[in-house]
């Protein structure tokens, strides 16, 4: 949050707080903010939220940092929360720590953003969003201030958006007059000790372990695939691919999802399953669908045959009972009521049931 004195529009401050709350906790709707416009939203998760699908960027287990920036050391007055009770805990956090005083004379933005990399690494987070409110006046710093940066701060600034250490991509903004709520996606490539950051790995939670030539046998044609990805963003977009290894391209399936589960029906055959996402190690397995749904018609025929056969057995048993009762009545010369069908015109005798 830019807390310099140029952010002096109380209406903008209030709306930015409401927007941030609904983006992070859910319930965002552009119709509630007619003075704000979307500008070049390039991130699918953000686009879905901004289009009003009632999703949120955060959930239980997410970490959120509220950091003001303005004067030289303002960024150090950050507050950080690891969410346990979503969304109530998050809303209380924002209500308590969202800035209310905007009077700083400078706007030290770069060091504030670079410092988030240190905080993220301390939380074992290597992919995250930065959402910032600022005006269009840019990063105004005291011209002599860079001589006052510590060695740690200079290292952080030098590594920020350096292709050897981090990747920072602008993915759009919301704009109202001369004020912006900007969105960036950050991916850290190296730790501060110089070690490479391992890419998040997608772990298949079922149907895992299949290999080409040693596929896992799947009896039915319905499959629900589940996976996890430690280090992936909330609402990460995944590509789920079922590729026929029998050469039957008509059976191939490609689906983009923003969950960690996908259900589909497959025809009989062998498949390579891949769950992938940007900057992630994909989850891969192989299956052999042997059922393909072929058993259903046979089951239906057996069920119908059982119903028809049962009816004829019941009918035969009823006829035997009628004949037995009739014979008993004749032997004892006792009049027993009998059920008669009305005679048909073409027959002289009635038909007894």
Protein Blocks (a to p, Z undefined) as FASTA:
>chain_A
ZZbfklmcfklmmmmmmmmmmmmnooiafklmmmbccehiabfklmmmmnonopafbdeh
iacdddddfdfklmmmcccdddfbdcklmmmmmmmmgcfbdcbfbdcfklmmmmmmmmmm
mnopabdcddddddfebjaddfklmmmpcfklmmmmmmgopaklbccddebdcdehjacc
dddddddfbdfkopacdddddddfbhghiaehiaccdfblbdcdddddehiaehiacddd
dddfkhpaklpccdddfbfbdcddddedddddddddehiacdddddddfknommmmmmmm
mmmmmmmmmmmmmmmmmmmmmmmmmmmmmmnopacddddddddfkbmbdcdZZ
